[in-house]
Amino acid sequence: MKKIWSFLFSNKITLVALLAFAVAMAYATFMENDFGTNVARQAIYEAWWFELLMAILALNFAGNIYRYRLLRKDKLSILLFHLAFIVVLIGAFVTRYSSYEGLVRIREGQSTNKIISQERYVKMQVHWDNQEWEFEKRTHLTRLNQPDIDLEAGKTNDPIRIRINRFVPDAIQGLVESEDENEVIELVAATGEGRSSFYLESGGSVFLNGHEVTFNNEKVNGINITGGNDRYLIHSPEDFNYLVMANQQSGRLTKDVTDTLRTRALYRSDHLSFVVNMIYKGKRLDYQTTENKELAQNAADLLFVDLMQGNTQKTVILAALNGVFSPMQETSLNDYDVKLSYGPRLTPLPFSLRLTDFQLERYPGSTSPSSYASELVVEDDERTFPVRISMNNVLDHKGYRFFQASYDLDELGTVLSVNKDFWGTQITYLGYILMGLGMLLTLFGKNSRFVQVSKKLNQLKLGTAVLISAMVIFPGLISANSLVAEEEPVLSTKMYMDKSHAAEFGRLMVQDMDGRIKPINTLASEFLRKLTRKTHYMLKEDGETYKLNSDQVFLSIHHDPLSWQYMPLIKVDVKKGKMILLQLGQEDKDMLSFQDLLDDNGEYRLRENVEAAQRKKPAERSELDNEVIKVDERFNVLFQALSGNYLKIFPQPGARDHKWFNTDFINAGFRKQDSVFVRNILGSYYQDIKSAKETGDWAKPQDKLLYLKTFQDTMGKEIIPTDGRIQAELLYNNFNVFNKLFPIYWMLGIYLLLLALLRVFFDKPLLKNTYLLGVILTGLAFALQTANMILRWYAGGYPPWSNGYEMIILVSWALFLFGFIFYRKSDFILPVVALFGGTLLFVSYLDWLNPEITNLVPVLKSYWLKIHVAIIVSSYAPLALSALLGLLSLIFMIFRNDNLKKPITELTYINELSMTIGLFMLAVGTFLGGVWANESWGRYWGWDPKETWALISIVIYAIVLHMRLIPKLRGEYTFSLASVVAFFSIIMTSFGVNYYLSGLHSYAAGDPVPVPQFVYWTVGSIFLIALASYIAKSQKALKL
């Protein structure tokens, strides 16, 4: 027994189990891409052997606490890690077997106490001779897991047999091979939804716009097609004209006269038009799983049930949709009455919810939703109280948590998702906390492995190989900078606006959608960044190129909105929004104009796409759905500007909530003379601008701005910010410090890292002074960042950590503060902090390019999301550095030079430190993503490919860091090679999932793009380097 426990708790079993865990999850992501989420869940994620594997890991972690005597103060960090993973696994077990998920659908004015379950059930009832038989079973049917239910019920001597024949998920009707000479006609008809295809099997019929069309199944008043074997006739109760598309021959099908059927001909009457597109022989109609992911979203899952008694047989088709309750379907067979159903079941709540009002707000003048919420009343035996549930406001009651998920098409009903998993969530969160404490003790505990390796690092000297690492790192900086480079749009129009006058216009105050009073300069900057993700706009006019800033663009749009409708201002991600561009016929562009999104009748061309995306739960939206929502948001932002709705520059002292108005005010309460001023001042101002552009004299427009400023100062003096705060905000906008700091931090980080490495080898005053210069420069940059944060605080009037953008900047600032407090402990702390802090500012820069300037569409806006993304992206930097150092070590090993022995050891130690930091950041970011998901829609883990591959990367790097515990896997060569190979999991997490797997984060929705050629060259080069270094290592060992 002792040997069994010793084997079970061995390090080999730990690594093998972790590797099996990672491989199983990786395989599951590809299985999900090919066969769907349900197949992957049943085959792997919810399989007994996968849970057994997690149980083995938990036992192994627990056993190692005893084996390595971790219940000691000097082993506290390792103990916390082991306890954390045990607790997380326990939390997952509790969630798996005690949690409950489902949907609640409520119509306005109605109440319910029923949850539509997420799980599906097969239910049967058989009635005969005043007797009843009932059966119910929870099922997990998939394409690969067909049903095996075969039952008998009823009379002993003459029972009814009920057998589930087959299951077809995402079913659509299509053609399959037939064993006989059956024929099927394909009709293409114009319906209210556009052109649609219909299949008509011999002996069957279909209805086209209310007209019945038959094939070898003649009906009175039907359009009857008869025949076979290449000879077909048609008979119609009304006249049709036809046009044969191949030869343009036209003719007439006369009412009640049988005529030859013509294929590929358009038949047209006053009420119907159709084409007999194709006649298939040896085919039959059947239901099959669609491979089209768009069709699959709305396709039902079908269950085919055979009823048999004696020689009588009947097949019943049951349909199921997620989140939709399926009532029982009634049928009969001889002496038996049968009721059947397949789908979710209704589960009672211990209280009721009554929907008093569903509120869906749309952008003014648009059909696009900007937000939606449910006004409810909770009714139970203890108390009754009102509650509002919206995208960021949940309801917690008696252990249930409700989230706003979707709504009914007629906007008179709400769809709430519900989750009951209090204990599973709390236990898992406890595990996350223990893990965080373990990380802190590992980084700062004097007895931790991290600190011990840092001490060993200080005892070694490194040679000139450092310079090679610089050559490897600098291209990364160039590549990172290239991320923000974009082509400028080329325009040909006369809309240039005087820069100095636009700056004066930008000094006027405006009230934004959230009620904040701020300079137009701030709103204009946000407006341009939201639309174009740029800070300027390039205008080519009369052979000259003008660089328009945000003030110039904003003023020009309001001055000449008609011309700007045709300017490409709306940014579209060419990868995520490829289908949008194809739909609009603009596949060669990444910027669209307002008119590009309208058809010839002025109708919004993305309306159906937007509504379809909005109706989905946030957890179910694909990258295409999210891009549709973003493009729609930009369209509506531009629409508001073209309509003048953003220029709320007229205060009214008596207005409710200090509301400001634009020129299209209604019942604002202005005095008569003020009302006349507000109505006319902007029109007069724009006319003066037109004249000034012709004459070059901007005095009159300048006077109008002075009138506007005087009006604001007089009428809005109660809430207008002080001149000091206004100037501070303009100064903050003009300097744009945060966005200029991240490349500086990156350069300083690389500079300090190189000097730190050189100081390990050369202990010379020049290096020390040069390093100190880098510290001073980094300190100055940090002081500038601190001053800019104070400036933002003063200008905004609130501490700068109220949203995701500010939180990222704050984390970066705290990271530098930590770096300067502890930088004397190691020369490597400040360079690493500069690289990571710069990366955080880069992430905040990406967020800054997409500001929130309106009441946004109901997408997720949790600050957990911003922090989660920032930390995960930041983790890629040290892990990439780890891979580069590992590759550099392998290259050094090829030369078999004794002088490189210490540099290789030095690089290996740095590699381990960098990998440890990267792993910690990746783990924290991934689990914060779980917190975000749980706070947003009540599920902290969903096995989406993106989050699954993040977990796989965590497991892979954990294996690499623990390889030293296995004697045969211990060594510099093995660790260096593993650090290079492990980085491929990061590449898969950050890029592979987006392009080669389906899921919420996928760009291609499962349709793979070609693998770039450089990938093959890179893999081949790494393989050759690894092989050469292994041979060199082996030859050196033989000599010894």
Protein Blocks (a to p, Z undefined) as FASTA:
>chain_A
ZZmmmmmmpmklmmmmmmmmmmmmmmmmmmmmmnojklmmmmmmmgmklmmmmmmmmmmm
mmmmmmnopabfklmmmmmmmmmmmmmmmmmmmmmmmgccddddddehiacfbdcdfbdc
ddddddeehiacdddddddddfklccfbdcdedjfklccddddfbdcehiacdddddfbl
cdcdddddddfkbcadddddehiacdeehiacdehiacehiacdedeehiacdddfbdcd
dddfklopacdddehiacdddehiacddfkbccddfbacehiacdddddfbfklmmmpcc
dddddddehjbccdddddddehiacddddddehjbccdddedddddddfbdcddfbdcdd
ddehiabdfbdcdddddddfkbccdddddfklccdeehiacddfbdcfklpaccdddddd
fkmmmmmmmmmmmmmmmmmmmmmmmkbmklmmmmmmmmpccdfklmmmmmmmmmmmmmmm
mmmgccdddddddfbccfklmmmmmmpccddfkopacdfklmmmmmmmmmnopabdcdde
ehiacdddfklmmmmmmmmmmlmmmpcfbccdfklmmmmmmmnopambcbdcfklmpcfk
opafklmmmmmmmmpcfklpcfklmmmmmmmmmmmmmmmmmnopmmccbccfkbghhiac
dfkbghklpafklmmmmmmmmmmmmmmmmmmmmnopaklmmmmmmmmmmmmmmmmmmmgc
cfklmmmmmmmmmnommlmmmmmmmmmmmmmmmmmmmmmmmccfklmmmmmmmmmmmmmm
mmmmmmmmmmmmmmnopacffbfklmmmmmmmmmmmmmmmmmmmpmklmmmmmmmmmmmm
mmmmmmmmmccfbdcdfddfbfklmmmmmmmmmmmmmmmmmmmmmmmmmmmmmnopaklm
mmmmmmmmmmmmmmmmmmmmmmmmmmmmmmmmmmmnopabgoiaklmmmmmmmmmmmmmm
mmmmpmklgcjklmmmmmmmmmmmmmmmmmmmmmmcgcjklmklopacdddfklmmmmmm
mmmmmmmmmmmmmmmmmmZZ
